Amino acid sequence: MNSEENESSFQFSNPSTKEAVFIINPNYVGKLSEVRTQKFSIKTRVEKGKYLDESEEKVRGSEVFVTVTNNESTTLSEDTPFLLRVTMGANFKWKEEDISKKQEELFLNVNGASLLMSYIRPLATLLTEQAEIQPQYIPFVNFTNKKS
């Protein structure tokens, strides 16, 4: 397979970190060394597609953001060992003629979010493995099964 000949018309810019917060809770009542893997909430946000100025081709684009956190609030209760929140974003673009509206929605919400998670996962692990807690490994997520 040749990457040039098989290149998808769905492309993205370099993902960038929009937010990375890791704070150990100084008021945590338990032992940090005994903290196990936390539950994380994952939120995606897709800015609706818009037309981009790309020569004579009709090219559409959207920005996708994914946020992973173990605590929705920045206020930590004494039973929350730490706050971890990471947000990544990237610009996606595609040729309108190659991708239907239904595929556009799928690519942005599933493929786009999955791609950004692949950047968030090692960052979350890196931040937590340098602390006095067990490293946090964010599991794979099925974005096709999106439940609000």
HELIX and SHEET records of a PDB file:
HELIX    1   1 LEU A   32  GLU A   34  5                                   3    
HELIX    2   2 GLU A   96  ASP A   98  5                                   3    
HELIX    3   3 LYS A  101  LEU A  106  1                                   6    
HELIX    4   4 PHE A  107  GLY A  112  3                                   6    
HELIX    5   5 ALA A  113  GLU A  129  1                                  17    
HELIX    6   6 PHE A  143  ASN A  145  5                                   3    
SHEET    1   A 3 GLN A  11  PHE A  12  0                                        
SHEET    2   A 3 PHE A  82  LYS A  95 -1                                        
SHEET    3   A 3 SER A  16  ILE A  24 -1                                        
SHEET    1   B 4 GLN A  11  PHE A  12  0                                        
SHEET    2   B 4 PHE A  82  LYS A  95 -1                                        
SHEET    3   B 4 GLU A  57  THR A  69 -1                                        
SHEET    4   B 4 SER A  41  VAL A  46 -1                                        
SHEET    1   C 4 GLN A  11  PHE A  12  0                                        
SHEET    2   C 4 PHE A  82  LYS A  95 -1                                        
SHEET    3   C 4 GLU A  57  THR A  69 -1                                        
SHEET    4   C 4 LYS A  50  GLU A  54 -1                                        
END                                                                             
